[in-house]
Amino acid sequence: MFTAMYMAKKTTITLRDDVYQTLKEKAGARNISNQINRILIDYFSIIERMFGTMKTADLKDLRDHKDRCL
């Protein structure tokens, strides 16, 4: 398996108490940063993947429409 190395940047974030406790329970106290990174990567990659996923239209699917302005 290939492992990519990334530069790490330290930052400070403010979490609600319930969010912090949930992260601590699920990831453990020493893996909160990794869990947050994983969540953010999943979130942003889903948004990026949504563009261009609409199936292409075929000409037989198109109808001829005329504007009816009176």
PyRosetta script that sets phi, psi and omega in degrees:
from pyrosetta import init, pose_from_sequence

init()
pose = pose_from_sequence("MFTAMYMAKKTTITLRDDVYQTLKEKAGARNISNQINRILIDYFSIIERMFGTMKTADLKDLRDHKDRCL")
pose.set_psi(1, 137.5)
pose.set_omega(1, -178.9)
pose.set_phi(2, -87.7)
pose.set_psi(2, 132.5)
pose.set_omega(2, 178.0)
pose.set_phi(3, -116.9)
pose.set_psi(3, 126.7)
pose.set_omega(3, 179.6)
pose.set_phi(4, -94.8)
pose.set_psi(4, 141.4)
pose.set_omega(4, 177.2)
pose.set_phi(5, -99.8)
pose.set_psi(5, 131.8)
pose.set_omega(5, 179.6)
pose.set_phi(6, -122.0)
pose.set_psi(6, 151.1)
pose.set_omega(6, 174.4)
pose.set_phi(7, -72.7)
pose.set_psi(7, 138.2)
pose.set_omega(7, 179.3)
pose.set_phi(8, -102.5)
pose.set_psi(8, 137.9)
pose.set_omega(8, 176.0)
pose.set_phi(9, -120.0)
pose.set_psi(9, 134.7)
pose.set_omega(9, 177.4)
pose.set_phi(10, -88.1)
pose.set_psi(10, 138.9)
pose.set_omega(10, 177.1)
pose.set_phi(11, -149.2)
pose.set_psi(11, 165.3)
pose.set_omega(11, 177.9)
pose.set_phi(12, -113.7)
pose.set_psi(12, 128.9)
pose.set_omega(12, 176.4)
pose.set_phi(13, -123.4)
pose.set_psi(13, 154.7)
pose.set_omega(13, 178.3)
pose.set_phi(14, -111.6)
pose.set_psi(14, 120.7)
pose.set_omega(14, -179.5)
pose.set_phi(15, -112.4)
pose.set_psi(15, 148.1)
pose.set_omega(15, 171.7)
pose.set_phi(16, -66.5)
pose.set_psi(16, 156.0)
pose.set_omega(16, -178.7)
pose.set_phi(17, -59.8)
pose.set_psi(17, -41.7)
pose.set_omega(17, -178.5)
pose.set_phi(18, -67.2)
pose.set_psi(18, -35.6)
pose.set_omega(18, 177.5)
pose.set_phi(19, -67.3)
pose.set_psi(19, -44.3)
pose.set_omega(19, 179.3)
pose.set_phi(20, -61.1)
pose.set_psi(20, -45.2)
pose.set_omega(20, -179.6)
pose.set_phi(21, -63.4)
pose.set_psi(21, -39.3)
pose.set_omega(21, 178.4)
pose.set_phi(22, -65.0)
pose.set_psi(22, -44.7)
pose.set_omega(22, 177.2)
pose.set_phi(23, -61.7)
pose.set_psi(23, -41.6)
pose.set_omega(23, -179.2)
pose.set_phi(24, -64.2)
pose.set_psi(24, -40.4)
pose.set_omega(24, 179.1)
pose.set_phi(25, -68.3)
pose.set_psi(25, -42.7)
pose.set_omega(25, -175.6)
pose.set_phi(26, -77.8)
pose.set_psi(26, -40.5)
pose.set_omega(26, -173.4)
pose.set_phi(27, -103.7)
pose.set_psi(27, -21.2)
pose.set_omega(27, -173.5)
pose.set_phi(28, 92.7)
pose.set_psi(28, 154.7)
pose.set_omega(28, -174.4)
pose.set_phi(29, -63.0)
pose.set_psi(29, -30.5)
pose.set_omega(29, -175.7)
pose.set_phi(30, -93.0)
pose.set_psi(30, -3.7)
pose.set_omega(30, -177.6)
pose.set_phi(31, -118.5)
pose.set_psi(31, 16.9)
pose.set_omega(31, -179.1)
pose.set_phi(32, -62.0)
pose.set_psi(32, -42.5)
pose.set_omega(32, -179.7)
pose.set_phi(33, -60.3)
pose.set_psi(33, -45.1)
pose.set_omega(33, 178.6)
pose.set_phi(34, -62.4)
pose.set_psi(34, -40.4)
pose.set_omega(34, -180.0)
pose.set_phi(35, -65.6)
pose.set_psi(35, -43.1)
pose.set_omega(35, 178.0)
pose.set_phi(36, -62.8)
pose.set_psi(36, -42.9)
pose.set_omega(36, 177.1)
pose.set_phi(37, -58.8)
pose.set_psi(37, -45.2)
pose.set_omega(37, -180.0)
pose.set_phi(38, -62.0)
pose.set_psi(38, -43.5)
pose.set_omega(38, 179.9)
pose.set_phi(39, -63.3)
pose.set_psi(39, -45.3)
pose.set_omega(39, -178.8)
pose.set_phi(40, -66.9)
pose.set_psi(40, -39.8)
pose.set_omega(40, 177.6)
pose.set_phi(41, -63.4)
pose.set_psi(41, -44.7)
pose.set_omega(41, 177.8)
pose.set_phi(42, -61.8)
pose.set_psi(42, -43.0)
pose.set_omega(42, -178.2)
pose.set_phi(43, -63.6)
pose.set_psi(43, -49.8)
pose.set_omega(43, -176.8)
pose.set_phi(44, -73.3)
pose.set_psi(44, -30.0)
pose.set_omega(44, 178.6)
pose.set_phi(45, -73.1)
pose.set_psi(45, -30.3)
pose.set_omega(45, 176.1)
pose.set_phi(46, -66.8)
pose.set_psi(46, -43.8)
pose.set_omega(46, 180.0)
pose.set_phi(47, -62.4)
pose.set_psi(47, -42.6)
pose.set_omega(47, -179.8)
pose.set_phi(48, -66.1)
pose.set_psi(48, -35.6)
pose.set_omega(48, -178.2)
pose.set_phi(49, -73.0)
pose.set_psi(49, -18.4)
pose.set_omega(49, -177.3)
pose.set_phi(50, -70.2)
pose.set_psi(50, -26.2)
pose.set_omega(50, 178.6)
pose.set_phi(51, -75.8)
pose.set_psi(51, 132.8)
pose.set_omega(51, 178.0)
pose.set_phi(52, 83.1)
pose.set_psi(52, 10.8)
pose.set_omega(52, -179.1)
pose.set_phi(53, -93.4)
pose.set_psi(53, -7.7)
pose.set_omega(53, 178.4)
pose.set_phi(54, -69.7)
pose.set_psi(54, 133.4)
pose.set_omega(54, -177.7)
pose.set_phi(55, -67.6)
pose.set_psi(55, 148.9)
pose.set_omega(55, -176.0)
pose.set_phi(56, -70.7)
pose.set_psi(56, 144.4)
pose.set_omega(56, 179.9)
pose.set_phi(57, -84.4)
pose.set_psi(57, 139.4)
pose.set_omega(57, 177.0)
pose.set_phi(58, -98.5)
pose.set_psi(58, 152.2)
pose.set_omega(58, -178.6)
pose.set_phi(59, -61.4)
pose.set_psi(59, -29.7)
pose.set_omega(59, 179.9)
pose.set_phi(60, -70.5)
pose.set_psi(60, -17.6)
pose.set_omega(60, 178.2)
pose.set_phi(61, -84.0)
pose.set_psi(61, -13.5)
pose.set_omega(61, -176.3)
pose.set_phi(62, -85.6)
pose.set_psi(62, 143.7)
pose.set_omega(62, 176.1)
pose.set_phi(63, -115.9)
pose.set_psi(63, 154.3)
pose.set_omega(63, 178.3)
pose.set_phi(64, -87.5)
pose.set_psi(64, 116.6)
pose.set_omega(64, -179.7)
pose.set_phi(65, -116.0)
pose.set_psi(65, 140.6)
pose.set_omega(65, 175.4)
pose.set_phi(66, -120.6)
pose.set_psi(66, 142.6)
pose.set_omega(66, 175.4)
pose.set_phi(67, -75.0)
pose.set_psi(67, 134.2)
pose.set_omega(67, 178.4)
pose.set_phi(68, -110.9)
pose.set_psi(68, 86.7)
pose.set_omega(68, 178.5)
pose.set_phi(69, -101.5)
pose.set_psi(69, 129.4)
pose.set_omega(69, 179.4)
pose.set_phi(70, -101.1)
pose.dump_pdb("model.pdb")
